[in-house]
Amino acid sequence: MSPITTTIIITSLATGTVITSTSYHWLMAWIGLEMNTLSIIPIISKRHHPRATEAATKYFLTQAAASALILFSSTINAWKSGTWDITQMTDTTSNILLTSALAMKLGMAPMHFWLPEVLQGSTMKTALIITTWQKLAPMALMTLTANNLSMTTLILMGILSAMVGGWGGLNQTQTRKLMAYSSIAHLGWMATISTMMTNIMVLNLFMYLAMTTSMFFMLILSKSNTIQDTATAWTTSPTTTLMMMLTLLSLGGLPPLTGFIPKWLILEELTMQNMTPTATILALSSLLSLYFYLRIAYTTTLTTSPNTTPTKHKWRFKPTPTTTPLTLALPLSLFMLPITPLILS
């Protein structure tokens, strides 16, 4: 792909997200979402491979259906209330439709089937964009409409997503699919808290973006497409393998790492709202996710792969990739727990 084409596509991708995040009119929000979707289709299908084409098709169909649902729900609301304002969603039917559409956009259960397949058909860098940047526009809409969305639907979807994200990841050996199920589980936590405390949801989103970005950059750096590949990651960079283990534990939500903050705050808020069964299910489902994070951490740092040659390095020489984004994302994904009071204030 030529530099000019790449620049246009990346700019359109960014512009679409910004338009959706900053608009208060449903048509403008829909236009932003469409720009966003149409920009990432060539990025997914750039690798001329049947899997990439299949992934691009699945992504397009899912996102187009979700965008149509958003337009349909906003039209019904405008018909009933006479306003296209995003914050004035008063019709119950529109709210349930909008909740379902946003869940489909994000890849929450039970509309999650496309996410692991699309990530598996994409390159690591494209998978990084889909799991981080592509979540911003729907989450912005969820934040704007949080007071009006169907609370029961969101909590049920949140619980289901957390459970599916845990169970689905147990049977996987591909790191991209594992990160997809990790994304589904984290979105479940965000959806559960979204109608009660929007600021905790935004904090959770920020933490998730930092942890997922650093994890993907380390997988790209060590060229680890499967769990078996992570066993030889130490030959690329011993420091990276240690950081990978800590990031995985942070994704699992273990103290004293950053990933503990959102889970701690969400469980605290749910128990204060007398939703102890929901909090219990979420906490138990996070144990499932923690299991497959620990599995990667174990193969990465606690096993030594069989060495048939005297050399300690991978046989193929690679150009040294840039690690600036990784150095920015890693401290955020590991060391932010001590400043939790500062974040909350």
PyMOL commands that set and color helices and strands:
alter all, ss='L'
color gray80, all
select helices_A, chain A and resi 3-22+26-45+50-81+92-106+114-121+124-131+133-144+151-170+175-194+198-222+227-230+233-235+238-252+260-272+276-301+324-334+337-344
alter helices_A, ss='H'
color red, helices_A
deselect
rebuild
show_as cartoon
